[in-house]
């Protein structure tokens, strides 16, 4: 059983809360996770707190060990930092959408494409998911 953590969930960013949950589920210590990921324990601990900015390299190393895509950890690390979302966004923010897409791809065993899809393919996929052109838009073009 891992040592009792001295970090409180309420002091953590969404990434930190995710890391604490992972430690509990896996029954491992933060020291052990840091060792597995190849990051210094103080850096891992610091990445858990609100207002911190973990490096992309730290997020990639953690993601590899935790079996996640690094963009999932990135969205958790920077969740809530996008200000002035449009009124239409309601509860479905871009972060939630990205996480859902990545989680679904992982559940299906999909890997990222070798080449970035064209704007036309992205547009068709968005329309198939239920996105609608803005009212008054004749073409529904992206951008």
Phi and psi in radians as a Rosetta constraint file:
Dihedral C 1 N 2 CA 2 C 2 CIRCULARHARMONIC -1.210 0.35
Dihedral N 2 CA 2 C 2 N 3 CIRCULARHARMONIC 2.754 0.35
Dihedral C 2 N 3 CA 3 C 3 CIRCULARHARMONIC -1.115 0.35
Dihedral N 3 CA 3 C 3 N 4 CIRCULARHARMONIC 2.618 0.35
Dihedral C 3 N 4 CA 4 C 4 CIRCULARHARMONIC -1.108 0.35
Dihedral N 4 CA 4 C 4 N 5 CIRCULARHARMONIC 2.263 0.35
Dihedral C 4 N 5 CA 5 C 5 CIRCULARHARMONIC -1.297 0.35
Dihedral N 5 CA 5 C 5 N 6 CIRCULARHARMONIC 2.491 0.35
Dihedral C 5 N 6 CA 6 C 6 CIRCULARHARMONIC -1.681 0.35
Dihedral N 6 CA 6 C 6 N 7 CIRCULARHARMONIC 0.091 0.35
Dihedral C 6 N 7 CA 7 C 7 CIRCULARHARMONIC -1.683 0.35
Dihedral N 7 CA 7 C 7 N 8 CIRCULARHARMONIC 2.290 0.35
Dihedral C 7 N 8 CA 8 C 8 CIRCULARHARMONIC -1.644 0.35
Dihedral N 8 CA 8 C 8 N 9 CIRCULARHARMONIC 2.430 0.35
Dihedral C 8 N 9 CA 9 C 9 CIRCULARHARMONIC -0.973 0.35
Dihedral N 9 CA 9 C 9 N 10 CIRCULARHARMONIC -0.673 0.35
Dihedral C 9 N 10 CA 10 C 10 CIRCULARHARMONIC -1.186 0.35
Dihedral N 10 CA 10 C 10 N 11 CIRCULARHARMONIC -0.285 0.35
Dihedral C 10 N 11 CA 11 C 11 CIRCULARHARMONIC -1.548 0.35
Dihedral N 11 CA 11 C 11 N 12 CIRCULARHARMONIC -0.078 0.35
Dihedral C 11 N 12 CA 12 C 12 CIRCULARHARMONIC -1.718 0.35
Dihedral N 12 CA 12 C 12 N 13 CIRCULARHARMONIC 2.636 0.35
Dihedral C 12 N 13 CA 13 C 13 CIRCULARHARMONIC -1.285 0.35
Dihedral N 13 CA 13 C 13 N 14 CIRCULARHARMONIC 3.005 0.35
Dihedral C 13 N 14 CA 14 C 14 CIRCULARHARMONIC -0.974 0.35
Dihedral N 14 CA 14 C 14 N 15 CIRCULARHARMONIC -0.634 0.35
Dihedral C 14 N 15 CA 15 C 15 CIRCULARHARMONIC -1.112 0.35
Dihedral N 15 CA 15 C 15 N 16 CIRCULARHARMONIC -0.803 0.35
Dihedral C 15 N 16 CA 16 C 16 CIRCULARHARMONIC -1.060 0.35
Dihedral N 16 CA 16 C 16 N 17 CIRCULARHARMONIC -0.715 0.35
Dihedral C 16 N 17 CA 17 C 17 CIRCULARHARMONIC -1.114 0.35
Dihedral N 17 CA 17 C 17 N 18 CIRCULARHARMONIC -0.682 0.35
Dihedral C 17 N 18 CA 18 C 18 CIRCULARHARMONIC -1.118 0.35
Dihedral N 18 CA 18 C 18 N 19 CIRCULARHARMONIC -0.750 0.35
Dihedral C 18 N 19 CA 19 C 19 CIRCULARHARMONIC -1.112 0.35
Dihedral N 19 CA 19 C 19 N 20 CIRCULARHARMONIC -0.784 0.35
Dihedral C 19 N 20 CA 20 C 20 CIRCULARHARMONIC -1.059 0.35
Dihedral N 20 CA 20 C 20 N 21 CIRCULARHARMONIC -0.735 0.35
Dihedral C 20 N 21 CA 21 C 21 CIRCULARHARMONIC -1.090 0.35
Dihedral N 21 CA 21 C 21 N 22 CIRCULARHARMONIC -0.739 0.35
Dihedral C 21 N 22 CA 22 C 22 CIRCULARHARMONIC -1.076 0.35
Dihedral N 22 CA 22 C 22 N 23 CIRCULARHARMONIC -0.779 0.35
Dihedral C 22 N 23 CA 23 C 23 CIRCULARHARMONIC -1.041 0.35
Dihedral N 23 CA 23 C 23 N 24 CIRCULARHARMONIC -0.758 0.35
Dihedral C 23 N 24 CA 24 C 24 CIRCULARHARMONIC -1.135 0.35
Dihedral N 24 CA 24 C 24 N 25 CIRCULARHARMONIC -0.814 0.35
Dihedral C 24 N 25 CA 25 C 25 CIRCULARHARMONIC -1.094 0.35
Dihedral N 25 CA 25 C 25 N 26 CIRCULARHARMONIC -0.677 0.35
Dihedral C 25 N 26 CA 26 C 26 CIRCULARHARMONIC -1.483 0.35
Dihedral N 26 CA 26 C 26 N 27 CIRCULARHARMONIC -0.257 0.35
Dihedral C 26 N 27 CA 27 C 27 CIRCULARHARMONIC 1.156 0.35
Dihedral N 27 CA 27 C 27 N 28 CIRCULARHARMONIC 0.646 0.35
Dihedral C 27 N 28 CA 28 C 28 CIRCULARHARMONIC -2.123 0.35
Dihedral N 28 CA 28 C 28 N 29 CIRCULARHARMONIC 2.853 0.35
Dihedral C 28 N 29 CA 29 C 29 CIRCULARHARMONIC -1.562 0.35
Dihedral N 29 CA 29 C 29 N 30 CIRCULARHARMONIC 2.853 0.35
Dihedral C 29 N 30 CA 30 C 30 CIRCULARHARMONIC -1.113 0.35
Dihedral N 30 CA 30 C 30 N 31 CIRCULARHARMONIC -0.646 0.35
Dihedral C 30 N 31 CA 31 C 31 CIRCULARHARMONIC -1.025 0.35
Dihedral N 31 CA 31 C 31 N 32 CIRCULARHARMONIC -0.758 0.35
Dihedral C 31 N 32 CA 32 C 32 CIRCULARHARMONIC -1.171 0.35
Dihedral N 32 CA 32 C 32 N 33 CIRCULARHARMONIC -0.737 0.35
Dihedral C 32 N 33 CA 33 C 33 CIRCULARHARMONIC -1.084 0.35
Dihedral N 33 CA 33 C 33 N 34 CIRCULARHARMONIC -0.735 0.35
Dihedral C 33 N 34 CA 34 C 34 CIRCULARHARMONIC -1.060 0.35
Dihedral N 34 CA 34 C 34 N 35 CIRCULARHARMONIC -0.730 0.35
Dihedral C 34 N 35 CA 35 C 35 CIRCULARHARMONIC -1.112 0.35
Dihedral N 35 CA 35 C 35 N 36 CIRCULARHARMONIC -0.795 0.35
Dihedral C 35 N 36 CA 36 C 36 CIRCULARHARMONIC -1.086 0.35
Dihedral N 36 CA 36 C 36 N 37 CIRCULARHARMONIC -0.667 0.35
Dihedral C 36 N 37 CA 37 C 37 CIRCULARHARMONIC -1.426 0.35
Dihedral N 37 CA 37 C 37 N 38 CIRCULARHARMONIC -0.306 0.35
Dihedral C 37 N 38 CA 38 C 38 CIRCULARHARMONIC 1.327 0.35
Dihedral N 38 CA 38 C 38 N 39 CIRCULARHARMONIC 0.572 0.35
Dihedral C 38 N 39 CA 39 C 39 CIRCULARHARMONIC -2.130 0.35
Dihedral N 39 CA 39 C 39 N 40 CIRCULARHARMONIC 2.597 0.35
Dihedral C 39 N 40 CA 40 C 40 CIRCULARHARMONIC -1.085 0.35
Dihedral N 40 CA 40 C 40 N 41 CIRCULARHARMONIC 2.453 0.35
Dihedral C 40 N 41 CA 41 C 41 CIRCULARHARMONIC -1.009 0.35
Dihedral N 41 CA 41 C 41 N 42 CIRCULARHARMONIC -0.729 0.35
Dihedral C 41 N 42 CA 42 C 42 CIRCULARHARMONIC -1.066 0.35
Dihedral N 42 CA 42 C 42 N 43 CIRCULARHARMONIC -0.579 0.35
Dihedral C 42 N 43 CA 43 C 43 CIRCULARHARMONIC -1.193 0.35
Dihedral N 43 CA 43 C 43 N 44 CIRCULARHARMONIC -0.748 0.35
Dihedral C 43 N 44 CA 44 C 44 CIRCULARHARMONIC -1.102 0.35
Dihedral N 44 CA 44 C 44 N 45 CIRCULARHARMONIC -0.817 0.35
Dihedral C 44 N 45 CA 45 C 45 CIRCULARHARMONIC -1.045 0.35
Dihedral N 45 CA 45 C 45 N 46 CIRCULARHARMONIC -0.793 0.35
Dihedral C 45 N 46 CA 46 C 46 CIRCULARHARMONIC -1.088 0.35
Dihedral N 46 CA 46 C 46 N 47 CIRCULARHARMONIC -0.586 0.35
Dihedral C 46 N 47 CA 47 C 47 CIRCULARHARMONIC -1.166 0.35
Dihedral N 47 CA 47 C 47 N 48 CIRCULARHARMONIC -0.292 0.35
Dihedral C 47 N 48 CA 48 C 48 CIRCULARHARMONIC -1.362 0.35
Dihedral N 48 CA 48 C 48 N 49 CIRCULARHARMONIC -0.425 0.35
Dihedral C 48 N 49 CA 49 C 49 CIRCULARHARMONIC -1.444 0.35
Dihedral N 49 CA 49 C 49 N 50 CIRCULARHARMONIC 2.668 0.35
Dihedral C 49 N 50 CA 50 C 50 CIRCULARHARMONIC -1.038 0.35
Dihedral N 50 CA 50 C 50 N 51 CIRCULARHARMONIC 2.515 0.35
Dihedral C 50 N 51 CA 51 C 51 CIRCULARHARMONIC 1.402 0.35
Dihedral N 51 CA 51 C 51 N 52 CIRCULARHARMONIC 0.043 0.35
Dihedral C 51 N 52 CA 52 C 52 CIRCULARHARMONIC -1.607 0.35
Dihedral N 52 CA 52 C 52 N 53 CIRCULARHARMONIC 2.810 0.35
Dihedral C 52 N 53 CA 53 C 53 CIRCULARHARMONIC -2.216 0.35
Dihedral N 53 CA 53 C 53 N 54 CIRCULARHARMONIC 1.471 0.35
Dihedral C 53 N 54 CA 54 C 54 CIRCULARHARMONIC -1.096 0.35
Dihedral N 54 CA 54 C 54 N 55 CIRCULARHARMONIC 2.575 0.35
Dihedral C 54 N 55 CA 55 C 55 CIRCULARHARMONIC -1.263 0.35
Dihedral N 55 CA 55 C 55 N 56 CIRCULARHARMONIC 2.672 0.35
Dihedral C 55 N 56 CA 56 C 56 CIRCULARHARMONIC -0.979 0.35
Dihedral N 56 CA 56 C 56 N 57 CIRCULARHARMONIC -0.629 0.35
Dihedral C 56 N 57 CA 57 C 57 CIRCULARHARMONIC -1.108 0.35
Dihedral N 57 CA 57 C 57 N 58 CIRCULARHARMONIC -0.755 0.35
Dihedral C 57 N 58 CA 58 C 58 CIRCULARHARMONIC -1.069 0.35
Dihedral N 58 CA 58 C 58 N 59 CIRCULARHARMONIC -0.760 0.35
Dihedral C 58 N 59 CA 59 C 59 CIRCULARHARMONIC -1.130 0.35
Dihedral N 59 CA 59 C 59 N 60 CIRCULARHARMONIC -0.672 0.35
Dihedral C 59 N 60 CA 60 C 60 CIRCULARHARMONIC -1.131 0.35
Dihedral N 60 CA 60 C 60 N 61 CIRCULARHARMONIC -0.759 0.35
Dihedral C 60 N 61 CA 61 C 61 CIRCULARHARMONIC -1.131 0.35
Dihedral N 61 CA 61 C 61 N 62 CIRCULARHARMONIC -0.749 0.35
Dihedral C 61 N 62 CA 62 C 62 CIRCULARHARMONIC -1.122 0.35
Dihedral N 62 CA 62 C 62 N 63 CIRCULARHARMONIC -0.774 0.35
Dihedral C 62 N 63 CA 63 C 63 CIRCULARHARMONIC -1.021 0.35
Dihedral N 63 CA 63 C 63 N 64 CIRCULARHARMONIC -0.746 0.35
Dihedral C 63 N 64 CA 64 C 64 CIRCULARHARMONIC -1.028 0.35
Dihedral N 64 CA 64 C 64 N 65 CIRCULARHARMONIC -0.809 0.35
Dihedral C 64 N 65 CA 65 C 65 CIRCULARHARMONIC -1.223 0.35
Dihedral N 65 CA 65 C 65 N 66 CIRCULARHARMONIC -0.641 0.35
Dihedral C 65 N 66 CA 66 C 66 CIRCULARHARMONIC -1.501 0.35
Dihedral N 66 CA 66 C 66 N 67 CIRCULARHARMONIC -0.055 0.35
Dihedral C 66 N 67 CA 67 C 67 CIRCULARHARMONIC 1.268 0.35
Dihedral N 67 CA 67 C 67 N 68 CIRCULARHARMONIC 0.559 0.35
Dihedral C 67 N 68 CA 68 C 68 CIRCULARHARMONIC -2.099 0.35
Dihedral N 68 CA 68 C 68 N 69 CIRCULARHARMONIC 2.861 0.35
Dihedral C 68 N 69 CA 69 C 69 CIRCULARHARMONIC -1.421 0.35
Dihedral N 69 CA 69 C 69 N 70 CIRCULARHARMONIC 2.440 0.35
Dihedral C 69 N 70 CA 70 C 70 CIRCULARHARMONIC -1.058 0.35
Dihedral N 70 CA 70 C 70 N 71 CIRCULARHARMONIC -0.461 0.35
Dihedral C 70 N 71 CA 71 C 71 CIRCULARHARMONIC -1.197 0.35
Dihedral N 71 CA 71 C 71 N 72 CIRCULARHARMONIC -0.491 0.35
Dihedral C 71 N 72 CA 72 C 72 CIRCULARHARMONIC -1.107 0.35
Dihedral N 72 CA 72 C 72 N 73 CIRCULARHARMONIC -0.785 0.35
Dihedral C 72 N 73 CA 73 C 73 CIRCULARHARMONIC -1.200 0.35
Dihedral N 73 CA 73 C 73 N 74 CIRCULARHARMONIC -0.621 0.35
Dihedral C 73 N 74 CA 74 C 74 CIRCULARHARMONIC -1.075 0.35
Dihedral N 74 CA 74 C 74 N 75 CIRCULARHARMONIC -0.794 0.35
Dihedral C 74 N 75 CA 75 C 75 CIRCULARHARMONIC -1.130 0.35
Dihedral N 75 CA 75 C 75 N 76 CIRCULARHARMONIC -0.614 0.35
Dihedral C 75 N 76 CA 76 C 76 CIRCULARHARMONIC -1.173 0.35
Dihedral N 76 CA 76 C 76 N 77 CIRCULARHARMONIC -0.717 0.35
Dihedral C 76 N 77 CA 77 C 77 CIRCULARHARMONIC -1.142 0.35
Dihedral N 77 CA 77 C 77 N 78 CIRCULARHARMONIC -0.591 0.35
Dihedral C 77 N 78 CA 78 C 78 CIRCULARHARMONIC -1.939 0.35
Dihedral N 78 CA 78 C 78 N 79 CIRCULARHARMONIC 0.223 0.35
Dihedral C 78 N 79 CA 79 C 79 CIRCULARHARMONIC -1.043 0.35
Dihedral N 79 CA 79 C 79 N 80 CIRCULARHARMONIC 2.427 0.35
Dihedral C 79 N 80 CA 80 C 80 CIRCULARHARMONIC 1.428 0.35
Dihedral N 80 CA 80 C 80 N 81 CIRCULARHARMONIC -0.030 0.35
Dihedral C 80 N 81 CA 81 C 81 CIRCULARHARMONIC -1.620 0.35
Dihedral N 81 CA 81 C 81 N 82 CIRCULARHARMONIC -0.140 0.35
Dihedral C 81 N 82 CA 82 C 82 CIRCULARHARMONIC -1.473 0.35
Dihedral N 82 CA 82 C 82 N 83 CIRCULARHARMONIC 2.043 0.35
Dihedral C 82 N 83 CA 83 C 83 CIRCULARHARMONIC -1.764 0.35
Dihedral N 83 CA 83 C 83 N 84 CIRCULARHARMONIC 2.872 0.35
Dihedral C 83 N 84 CA 84 C 84 CIRCULARHARMONIC 1.010 0.35
Dihedral N 84 CA 84 C 84 N 85 CIRCULARHARMONIC 0.858 0.35
Dihedral C 84 N 85 CA 85 C 85 CIRCULARHARMONIC -1.172 0.35
Dihedral N 85 CA 85 C 85 N 86 CIRCULARHARMONIC 2.544 0.35
Dihedral C 85 N 86 CA 86 C 86 CIRCULARHARMONIC -1.098 0.35
Dihedral N 86 CA 86 C 86 N 87 CIRCULARHARMONIC 2.717 0.35
Dihedral C 86 N 87 CA 87 C 87 CIRCULARHARMONIC -1.016 0.35
Dihedral N 87 CA 87 C 87 N 88 CIRCULARHARMONIC -0.570 0.35
Dihedral C 87 N 88 CA 88 C 88 CIRCULARHARMONIC -1.171 0.35
Dihedral N 88 CA 88 C 88 N 89 CIRCULARHARMONIC -0.282 0.35
Dihedral C 88 N 89 CA 89 C 89 CIRCULARHARMONIC -1.166 0.35
Dihedral N 89 CA 89 C 89 N 90 CIRCULARHARMONIC -0.506 0.35
Dihedral C 89 N 90 CA 90 C 90 CIRCULARHARMONIC 0.776 0.35
Dihedral N 90 CA 90 C 90 N 91 CIRCULARHARMONIC -2.258 0.35
Dihedral C 90 N 91 CA 91 C 91 CIRCULARHARMONIC -1.556 0.35
Dihedral N 91 CA 91 C 91 N 92 CIRCULARHARMONIC -0.150 0.35
Dihedral C 91 N 92 CA 92 C 92 CIRCULARHARMONIC -1.703 0.35
Dihedral N 92 CA 92 C 92 N 93 CIRCULARHARMONIC 1.480 0.35
Dihedral C 92 N 93 CA 93 C 93 CIRCULARHARMONIC -1.407 0.35
Dihedral N 93 CA 93 C 93 N 94 CIRCULARHARMONIC 2.922 0.35
Dihedral C 93 N 94 CA 94 C 94 CIRCULARHARMONIC -1.059 0.35
Dihedral N 94 CA 94 C 94 N 95 CIRCULARHARMONIC -0.672 0.35
Dihedral C 94 N 95 CA 95 C 95 CIRCULARHARMONIC -1.034 0.35
Dihedral N 95 CA 95 C 95 N 96 CIRCULARHARMONIC -0.775 0.35
Dihedral C 95 N 96 CA 96 C 96 CIRCULARHARMONIC -1.122 0.35
Dihedral N 96 CA 96 C 96 N 97 CIRCULARHARMONIC -0.749 0.35
Dihedral C 96 N 97 CA 97 C 97 CIRCULARHARMONIC -1.073 0.35
Dihedral N 97 CA 97 C 97 N 98 CIRCULARHARMONIC -0.803 0.35
Dihedral C 97 N 98 CA 98 C 98 CIRCULARHARMONIC -1.078 0.35
Dihedral N 98 CA 98 C 98 N 99 CIRCULARHARMONIC -0.799 0.35
Dihedral C 98 N 99 CA 99 C 99 CIRCULARHARMONIC -1.066 0.35
Dihedral N 99 CA 99 C 99 N 100 CIRCULARHARMONIC -0.729 0.35
Dihedral C 99 N 100 CA 100 C 100 CIRCULARHARMONIC -1.100 0.35
Dihedral N 100 CA 100 C 100 N 101 CIRCULARHARMONIC -0.733 0.35
Dihedral C 100 N 101 CA 101 C 101 CIRCULARHARMONIC -1.096 0.35
Dihedral N 101 CA 101 C 101 N 102 CIRCULARHARMONIC -0.804 0.35
Dihedral C 101 N 102 CA 102 C 102 CIRCULARHARMONIC -1.169 0.35
Dihedral N 102 CA 102 C 102 N 103 CIRCULARHARMONIC -0.686 0.35
Dihedral C 102 N 103 CA 103 C 103 CIRCULARHARMONIC -1.124 0.35
Dihedral N 103 CA 103 C 103 N 104 CIRCULARHARMONIC -0.739 0.35
Dihedral C 103 N 104 CA 104 C 104 CIRCULARHARMONIC -1.113 0.35
Dihedral N 104 CA 104 C 104 N 105 CIRCULARHARMONIC -0.761 0.35
Dihedral C 104 N 105 CA 105 C 105 CIRCULARHARMONIC -1.047 0.35
Dihedral N 105 CA 105 C 105 N 106 CIRCULARHARMONIC -0.743 0.35
Dihedral C 105 N 106 CA 106 C 106 CIRCULARHARMONIC -1.135 0.35
Dihedral N 106 CA 106 C 106 N 107 CIRCULARHARMONIC -0.759 0.35
Dihedral C 106 N 107 CA 107 C 107 CIRCULARHARMONIC -1.080 0.35
Dihedral N 107 CA 107 C 107 N 108 CIRCULARHARMONIC -0.579 0.35
Dihedral C 107 N 108 CA 108 C 108 CIRCULARHARMONIC -1.478 0.35
Dihedral N 108 CA 108 C 108 N 109 CIRCULARHARMONIC -0.051 0.35
Dihedral C 108 N 109 CA 109 C 109 CIRCULARHARMONIC 1.270 0.35
Dihedral N 109 CA 109 C 109 N 110 CIRCULARHARMONIC 0.457 0.35
Dihedral C 109 N 110 CA 110 C 110 CIRCULARHARMONIC -1.546 0.35
Dihedral N 110 CA 110 C 110 N 111 CIRCULARHARMONIC 2.555 0.35
Dihedral C 110 N 111 CA 111 C 111 CIRCULARHARMONIC -1.921 0.35
Dihedral N 111 CA 111 C 111 N 112 CIRCULARHARMONIC 2.849 0.35
Dihedral C 111 N 112 CA 112 C 112 CIRCULARHARMONIC -1.186 0.35
Dihedral N 112 CA 112 C 112 N 113 CIRCULARHARMONIC 2.663 0.35
Dihedral C 112 N 113 CA 113 C 113 CIRCULARHARMONIC -1.183 0.35
Dihedral N 113 CA 113 C 113 N 114 CIRCULARHARMONIC 2.645 0.35
Dihedral C 113 N 114 CA 114 C 114 CIRCULARHARMONIC -1.167 0.35
Dihedral N 114 CA 114 C 114 N 115 CIRCULARHARMONIC -0.566 0.35
Dihedral C 114 N 115 CA 115 C 115 CIRCULARHARMONIC -2.163 0.35
Dihedral N 115 CA 115 C 115 N 116 CIRCULARHARMONIC 2.568 0.35
Dihedral C 115 N 116 CA 116 C 116 CIRCULARHARMONIC -1.119 0.35
Dihedral N 116 CA 116 C 116 N 117 CIRCULARHARMONIC 2.328 0.35
Dihedral C 116 N 117 CA 117 C 117 CIRCULARHARMONIC -1.127 0.35
Dihedral N 117 CA 117 C 117 N 118 CIRCULARHARMONIC 2.665 0.35
Dihedral C 117 N 118 CA 118 C 118 CIRCULARHARMONIC -1.221 0.35
Dihedral N 118 CA 118 C 118 N 119 CIRCULARHARMONIC 2.811 0.35
Dihedral C 118 N 119 CA 119 C 119 CIRCULARHARMONIC -1.010 0.35
Dihedral N 119 CA 119 C 119 N 120 CIRCULARHARMONIC -0.644 0.35
Dihedral C 119 N 120 CA 120 C 120 CIRCULARHARMONIC -1.112 0.35
Dihedral N 120 CA 120 C 120 N 121 CIRCULARHARMONIC -0.750 0.35
Dihedral C 120 N 121 CA 121 C 121 CIRCULARHARMONIC -1.165 0.35
Dihedral N 121 CA 121 C 121 N 122 CIRCULARHARMONIC -0.701 0.35
Dihedral C 121 N 122 CA 122 C 122 CIRCULARHARMONIC -1.113 0.35
Dihedral N 122 CA 122 C 122 N 123 CIRCULARHARMONIC -0.777 0.35
Dihedral C 122 N 123 CA 123 C 123 CIRCULARHARMONIC -1.026 0.35
Dihedral N 123 CA 123 C 123 N 124 CIRCULARHARMONIC -0.816 0.35
Dihedral C 123 N 124 CA 124 C 124 CIRCULARHARMONIC -1.079 0.35
Dihedral N 124 CA 124 C 124 N 125 CIRCULARHARMONIC -0.705 0.35
Dihedral C 124 N 125 CA 125 C 125 CIRCULARHARMONIC -1.138 0.35
Dihedral N 125 CA 125 C 125 N 126 CIRCULARHARMONIC -0.723 0.35
Dihedral C 125 N 126 CA 126 C 126 CIRCULARHARMONIC -1.119 0.35
Dihedral N 126 CA 126 C 126 N 127 CIRCULARHARMONIC -0.732 0.35
Dihedral C 126 N 127 CA 127 C 127 CIRCULARHARMONIC -1.107 0.35
Dihedral N 127 CA 127 C 127 N 128 CIRCULARHARMONIC -0.689 0.35
Dihedral C 127 N 128 CA 128 C 128 CIRCULARHARMONIC -1.147 0.35
Dihedral N 128 CA 128 C 128 N 129 CIRCULARHARMONIC -0.534 0.35
Dihedral C 128 N 129 CA 129 C 129 CIRCULARHARMONIC -1.355 0.35
Dihedral N 129 CA 129 C 129 N 130 CIRCULARHARMONIC -0.126 0.35
Dihedral C 129 N 130 CA 130 C 130 CIRCULARHARMONIC 1.874 0.35
Dihedral N 130 CA 130 C 130 N 131 CIRCULARHARMONIC 0.044 0.35
Dihedral C 130 N 131 CA 131 C 131 CIRCULARHARMONIC -1.164 0.35
Dihedral N 131 CA 131 C 131 N 132 CIRCULARHARMONIC 2.550 0.35
Dihedral C 131 N 132 CA 132 C 132 CIRCULARHARMONIC -2.119 0.35
Dihedral N 132 CA 132 C 132 N 133 CIRCULARHARMONIC 2.517 0.35
Dihedral C 132 N 133 CA 133 C 133 CIRCULARHARMONIC -1.088 0.35
Dihedral N 133 CA 133 C 133 N 134 CIRCULARHARMONIC 2.577 0.35
Dihedral C 133 N 134 CA 134 C 134 CIRCULARHARMONIC -1.065 0.35
Dihedral N 134 CA 134 C 134 N 135 CIRCULARHARMONIC 2.557 0.35
Dihedral C 134 N 135 CA 135 C 135 CIRCULARHARMONIC -1.078 0.35
Dihedral N 135 CA 135 C 135 N 136 CIRCULARHARMONIC 2.392 0.35
Dihedral C 135 N 136 CA 136 C 136 CIRCULARHARMONIC 1.607 0.35
Dihedral N 136 CA 136 C 136 N 137 CIRCULARHARMONIC -0.205 0.35
Dihedral C 136 N 137 CA 137 C 137 CIRCULARHARMONIC -1.514 0.35
Dihedral N 137 CA 137 C 137 N 138 CIRCULARHARMONIC 2.111 0.35
Dihedral C 137 N 138 CA 138 C 138 CIRCULARHARMONIC -1.397 0.35
Dihedral N 138 CA 138 C 138 N 139 CIRCULARHARMONIC -0.595 0.35
Dihedral C 138 N 139 CA 139 C 139 CIRCULARHARMONIC -1.754 0.35
Dihedral N 139 CA 139 C 139 N 140 CIRCULARHARMONIC -0.455 0.35
Dihedral C 139 N 140 CA 140 C 140 CIRCULARHARMONIC 1.186 0.35
Dihedral N 140 CA 140 C 140 N 141 CIRCULARHARMONIC 0.401 0.35
Dihedral C 140 N 141 CA 141 C 141 CIRCULARHARMONIC -1.210 0.35
Dihedral N 141 CA 141 C 141 N 142 CIRCULARHARMONIC 2.611 0.35
Dihedral C 141 N 142 CA 142 C 142 CIRCULARHARMONIC -1.400 0.35
Dihedral N 142 CA 142 C 142 N 143 CIRCULARHARMONIC 2.677 0.35
